[in-house]
């Protein structure tokens, strides 16, 4: 009896949530569909897409160039401090992106390093 009631309530709640999401998505589509062709031709969108592609290609290439030799060395050689190096390389995988972003802003913001970069013309702005 209890399992059947749970399944029924679960199905009811799931259906209501799915209908709510479907209603929201369909409203956005119906109201926004006429504006999509004009939006795709907007110079701001084209610039943003180009910038995203260029940035992702450059960052992927830089990551590959920096990490492939390190990965090879970690896999092939028994170096002193191998465990420490492996754990340091795992930190970006375990930290949420927001924490990493805040740490970078704190590093580049009001520290000596950040003010030196600002004097050189590289300013990092807190938004």
C-alpha positions as MATLAB code, in Angstrom:
seq = 'XXXXXXXXXXXXXXXXXXXXXXXXXXXXXXXXXXXXXXXXXXXXXXXXXXXXXXXXXXXXXXXXXXXXXXXXXXXXXXXXXXXXXXXXXXXXXXXXXXXXXXXXXXXXXXXXXXXXXXXXXXXXXXX';
ca = [
       0.000    0.000    0.000;
       2.758    2.472    0.963;
       4.891    1.692   -2.080;
       1.933    2.168   -4.417;
       1.064    5.533   -2.809;
       4.694    6.630   -3.120;
       4.809    5.683   -6.803;
       1.534    7.519   -7.464;
       2.699   10.685   -5.695;
       6.064   10.460   -7.422;
       4.382   10.203  -10.821;
       2.065   13.115   -9.995;
       4.889   15.409   -8.871;
       7.060   14.440  -11.842;
       4.198   15.143  -14.245;
       3.509   18.546  -12.666;
       7.180   19.538  -12.814;
       7.444   18.377  -16.439;
       4.321   20.364  -17.371;
       5.702   23.455  -15.647;
       9.010   23.188  -17.515;
       7.221   22.498  -20.795;
       4.996   25.550  -20.292;
       7.994   27.797  -19.609;
       9.982   26.531  -22.601;
       7.013   26.729  -24.961;
       6.253   30.300  -23.848;
       9.826   31.349  -24.560;
       9.761   29.618  -27.945;
       6.400   31.040  -29.026;
       7.255   34.595  -28.024;
      10.886   34.489  -29.144;
      10.657   32.516  -32.387;
       9.955   35.541  -34.622;
      13.081   37.316  -33.336;
      15.557   34.477  -33.908;
      16.469   35.235  -37.576;
      17.190   38.883  -36.783;
      19.143   37.931  -33.672;
      21.369   35.528  -35.599;
      22.412   38.363  -37.915;
      23.251   40.782  -35.097;
      26.889   41.909  -35.108;
      27.104   41.440  -31.334;
      26.165   37.764  -31.623;
      28.591   37.156  -34.474;
      31.368   38.855  -32.494;
      30.535   36.819  -29.372;
      30.549   33.523  -31.281;
      33.850   34.346  -32.998;
      35.416   35.403  -29.698;
      34.208   32.217  -27.990;
      35.600   30.018  -30.764;
      38.964   31.788  -30.851;
      39.261   31.747  -27.063;
      38.379   28.068  -26.806;
      40.819   27.090  -29.561;
      43.659   29.078  -27.986;
      42.971   27.805  -24.458;
      42.662   24.191  -25.624;
      45.934   24.439  -27.531;
      47.682   26.042  -24.555;
      46.362   23.358  -22.207;
      47.492   20.579  -24.524;
      50.956   22.073  -24.936;
      51.331   22.522  -21.182;
      49.842   19.267  -19.964;
      50.971   16.614  -22.426;
      54.640   16.715  -21.354;
      53.614   16.728  -17.689;
      51.277   13.772  -18.203;
      53.989   11.890  -20.064;
      56.517   12.539  -17.301;
      54.060   11.518  -14.579;
      53.195    8.295  -16.399;
      56.687    7.215  -17.474;
      59.124    8.327  -14.807;
      59.347    7.737  -11.074;
      60.115   11.286   -9.997;
      60.526   12.531   -6.424;
      57.399   14.339   -5.281;
      55.240   12.510   -7.800;
      52.310   12.213   -5.389;
      52.401   15.909   -4.538;
      52.533   16.861   -8.217;
      49.639   14.555   -9.065;
      47.544   15.998   -6.243;
      48.309   19.578   -7.321;
      47.197   18.709  -10.833;
      43.910   17.319   -9.484;
      42.940   20.519   -7.647;
      41.208   22.153  -10.651;
      39.080   19.027  -11.060;
      37.813   19.145   -7.497;
      37.248   22.873   -7.040;
      34.043   24.346   -8.395;
      34.588   26.945  -11.137;
      33.171   29.688   -8.915;
      35.798   29.064   -6.241;
      38.546   29.089   -8.864;
      37.198   32.348  -10.291;
      37.074   34.027   -6.893;
      40.624   32.876   -6.141;
      41.864   34.295   -9.439;
      40.072   37.593   -8.831;
      41.595   37.828   -5.373;
      45.034   37.055   -6.781;
      44.795   39.524   -9.646;
      42.759   42.135   -7.766;
      44.227   44.065   -4.868;
      47.441   42.132   -4.246;
      50.895   43.362   -5.185;
      50.802   41.084   -8.199;
      47.444   42.517   -9.282;
      48.514   46.136   -8.869;
      51.709   45.451  -10.818;
      49.647   44.013  -13.652;
      47.300   47.018  -13.461;
      50.245   49.401  -13.843;
      51.270   47.412  -16.916;
      47.800   47.895  -18.408;
      46.141   44.596  -17.414;
      43.219   45.415  -15.141;
      40.960   42.742  -13.664;
      37.610   44.186  -12.713;
      35.287   42.850  -10.030;
      31.787   42.733  -11.475;
];
